[in-house]
Amino acid sequence: SSVDSTRNLSSHGDEEDVFPTRQGLSAFNCNLVHYQGFWYLDTSMVARIFSARRHFQAQPSDIFICSAPKTGTTWLKALAFAIVSRTTVDDDDSTANPFLSKTPHECLPILEFTFPSMTRNDDYGSCLPFFNRDPKNPLIATHLPYSSLPESVSDSSGCKIVYICRDPKDTFVSMYHFFAKLAASRNMEPIPLDKAFDLFCNGESSFGPYWDHVLGYWKASLDQPDRILFLKYEDMKENTGFYATKLAEFIGHGFSSEEEGNGVVEKIVKMCSFDCLSNLEVNKNGKIAENTPWEMENKLYFRKGNVKDWENHLTPEMAARMDLITEQKLSGSGLTL
Ligand code: A3P
């Protein structure tokens, strides 16, 4: 496929370079842009990543919720947000449930979307990208691969990182349906399944190659297990209470024995479950990013929430091809997916 290049990021600093672009598996069938080994939605996103890498200063209290798209981000965000804000979260008191009026995505700032849009003046009057922290919410979400995080996140600040990954076959199936529905919402033709599959396998998907994304966080979690918690969607489905407790402890918001005795863990798990979240009015009929080019129905974040749904969509040959890629990519890493 054709690779052209773009050079329109010059106003964003000294990392100017030639960025290959090509059609990939992405929202609105956009051309993806290649930067530091990964594919991104468009040049404006790469520009925002530049800006975040240059100006974002992590703080020890920050908690990063990291994932590749379609691996369970919505769920992990909901659990983490419910955990850190649980003094105000009670599903018996409907006014205190934060998910009644907004999706979990709206509860956390997203580094590569939010970061440079907020500015403050420096001493000389020029505008600097500025990250406006909510003192009550230490969570920051990102789909950035580990190797492209701002240095202060990956190296020096001591902030915590939680990463979720998922079987690549289910991740692909989820992504295919997500982009197909997004395309339909704009009266666009969806990419056919077999073409989407080739693109995903070649790594040419939004924030892909998927396997490199997972491996970056996996290796970092082995090096720094106290700072990086590595989770799998499938494990969490099997024993959500156990992982919610582990997550809470890891991010410094562990449950007291009184809370455990009062069923707080179960309440949070239920409130964040696929069935509960997907049946809320806001997630059935609401929209995110309304009146912007990224406007989207919230219901697109909730499809089935099952493990092994790939069995309903991929041929045995497709599954074998993807399994082989996974085996080759993860070989020697100690990780299985
Ligand atoms: P499926 O398309 O397989 O159903 P992300 O949040 O990273 O975009 O991932 C989306 C996937 O997570 C979708 O998977 C979606 O249905 C599933 N999902 C959303 N909310 C969930 C929840 N509360 N529990 C489990 N899975 C959830």
Residues whose N, C-alpha, C, O or C-beta is under 5 A from the ligand:
A	BS01	A3P	A68 P69 K70 T71 G72 T73 T74 W75 D170 S174 C272 S273 F274 L277 Y301 F302 R303 K304 G305 N306
